[in-house]
Amino acid sequence: MPTIGLQRKSRRYRGDNYWDKESPLKVATDKVRICYYPTAGKLQISAGWKDRDTGKVRYGRTVVLDTASLTASPEARALFETVLASVPA
C-alpha cells in the first residue's frame, strides 16, 4: 500500500540579505555556531555536529532571532536573560 507523506513547504527569508551586507560577530564550537549581525539586529543560532566521514564540524538548520522583536516583549527578554544568567561561567 503506498504511503502518502505530507510535504512541507520550505520557508525562505524574504527580507533584505543582511548576511551579504555586513560581517557578523561570530562564535563557533563543535556544538553550536552563533552569529550576530548588529546593523540588521539578527542573531543566528545553528546546531553543529561532526561529519562521520570527514570528521569536520558541520552546521545544520539555523534559527534567526530578531533582536527588535525579542526586546519588544518583556516576557521574552526576561526569559532570554534568565537563560543567559543560568549558564555557568
C-alpha positions as CSV (number, residue, x, y, z in Angstrom):
1,M,0.0,0.0,0.0
2,P,1.5,3.3,-1.0
3,T,2.4,5.8,1.7
4,I,1.3,9.4,1.4
5,G,3.6,11.8,3.1
6,L,2.9,15.3,4.0
7,Q,5.2,17.7,2.2
8,R,6.1,20.9,4.0
9,K,6.9,24.0,2.0
10,S,10.4,25.4,2.8
11,R,10.2,28.7,4.5
12,R,12.6,31.2,2.9
13,Y,13.6,34.6,4.2
14,R,12.0,37.2,2.1
15,G,13.7,40.3,3.6
16,D,16.9,42.1,2.8
17,N,20.1,39.8,2.5
18,Y,21.7,41.3,5.6
19,W,24.3,38.5,5.7
20,D,25.7,39.8,2.4
21,K,25.9,43.4,3.6
22,E,27.7,43.0,6.9
23,S,30.1,40.7,8.6
24,P,28.8,39.1,11.8
25,L,30.3,38.8,15.2
26,K,30.8,35.0,15.3
27,V,31.5,32.3,17.8
28,A,31.7,28.6,16.8
29,T,32.2,25.4,18.7
30,D,31.6,21.8,17.7
31,K,28.1,22.0,19.1
32,V,26.8,25.5,18.1
33,R,27.6,28.5,15.9
34,I,26.2,31.9,16.9
35,C,26.4,34.9,14.5
36,Y,25.2,38.4,15.4
37,Y,24.5,41.0,12.8
38,P,24.3,44.2,14.8
39,T,23.2,46.5,11.9
40,A,20.4,44.1,10.9
41,G,19.6,43.2,14.5
42,K,19.6,39.5,13.8
43,L,21.0,36.7,15.9
44,Q,21.6,33.4,14.1
45,I,22.0,30.1,16.1
46,S,23.0,26.9,14.3
47,A,23.4,23.4,15.6
48,G,26.7,21.7,14.9
49,W,27.8,18.1,14.6
50,K,30.8,16.1,13.4
51,D,30.6,14.5,10.0
52,R,31.3,10.8,10.4
53,D,33.2,10.6,7.1
54,T,35.4,13.7,7.2
55,G,35.5,14.5,11.0
56,K,34.8,18.1,10.2
57,V,32.2,20.1,12.1
58,R,29.1,20.9,10.0
59,Y,26.2,23.1,10.9
60,G,22.6,22.4,10.2
61,R,19.4,24.3,10.5
62,T,19.7,27.8,11.6
63,V,17.3,29.7,13.8
64,V,17.2,33.5,13.4
65,L,16.1,35.8,16.3
66,D,15.1,39.3,15.5
67,T,16.5,41.4,18.4
68,A,13.8,44.1,18.0
69,S,11.1,41.5,18.4
70,L,12.9,39.9,21.3
71,T,13.4,43.1,23.2
72,A,9.9,44.4,22.5
73,S,8.4,41.6,24.7
74,P,9.3,42.0,28.4
75,E,8.5,38.3,28.9
76,A,10.7,37.2,26.0
77,R,13.5,39.4,27.1
78,A,13.3,38.2,30.7
79,L,13.4,34.5,29.6
80,F,16.4,35.2,27.4
81,E,18.2,36.9,30.2
82,T,17.3,34.1,32.6
83,V,18.8,31.5,30.2
84,L,22.0,33.5,29.8
85,A,22.3,34.1,33.6
86,S,21.8,30.4,34.4
87,V,24.7,29.2,32.2
88,P,27.8,28.5,34.3
89,A,30.8,30.8,33.5
